[in-house]
């Protein structure tokens, strides 16, 4: 998995087509990969702050959501 990640400057760039989407790549490496279950486990293990730091588009999206949800409080959702 790390070799695939190293091919891109950001994890967000890995999702470049329907055939090479992250879930498809994971299924090739691990045929028993279950997107919903294993994806949620991965997010919990990695942690939202690390994901936000590595993914600037996701970080921008989350910041926008946080400003809409709680414009008077600056408490991040992570």
C-alpha positions in Angstrom: 0.0 0.0 0.0 2.8 2.4 0.8 4.3 1.9 -2.7 1.0 3.0 -4.2 0.8 6.0 -1.8 4.4 7.0 -2.7 3.4 7.3 -6.4 1.3 10.4 -5.6 2.0 13.7 -3.9 -1.3 13.5 -2.0 -3.7 10.6 -1.1 -6.4 12.7 -2.8 -4.7 12.1 -6.2 -4.9 8.3 -6.0 -8.6 8.4 -7.0 -7.9 9.1 -10.7 -10.4 6.7 -12.3 -13.1 4.2 -11.6 -10.7 1.3 -12.4 -7.9 2.6 -10.2 -9.9 4.1 -7.3 -8.4 3.4 -3.9 -11.0 0.7 -3.1 -10.2 -1.1 -6.4 -6.5 -1.0 -5.6 -7.1 -2.3 -2.1 -9.2 -5.2 -3.5 -6.3 -6.2 -5.8 -4.0 -6.3 -2.8 -6.5 -7.8 -0.3 -9.4 -9.6 -2.1 -11.4 -9.7 1.2 -11.3 -6.0 1.6 -14.7 -4.7 2.7 -14.9 -1.0 1.8 -17.3 0.2 4.4 -16.0 -1.8 7.3 -12.3 -1.6 6.5 -12.5 2.0 5.4 -14.0 3.1 8.7 -11.4 1.1 10.6 -8.6 2.8 8.6 -10.0 6.2 9.3 -10.2 5.4 13.0 -6.7 4.1 13.1 -5.2 6.9 11.0 -7.2 9.7 12.8 -9.0 12.6 11.3 -6.2 15.2 12.1 -3.6 13.1 10.1 -6.0 12.8 7.2 -6.7 16.5 7.2 -3.0 17.2 7.3 -2.3 15.0 4.3 -5.3 16.0 2.2 -5.6 19.7 1.5 -8.8 19.5 -0.5 -10.5 17.5 2.3 -9.1 19.9 4.9 -10.6 22.9 3.0 -14.0 21.1 2.7 -14.0 20.3 6.4 -13.1 23.9 7.3 -16.0 25.1 5.2 -18.4 22.7 6.9 -17.2 23.7 10.3 -17.8 27.4 9.5 -21.3 26.6 8.4 -22.2 24.4 11.3 -20.8 26.6 14.0 -19.9 30.1 12.7 -19.5 31.5 16.2 -17.4 28.6 17.6 -14.0 27.7 16.1 -14.0 24.1 17.5 -12.8 21.7 14.7 -14.8 18.5 14.1 -11.6 16.4 14.5 
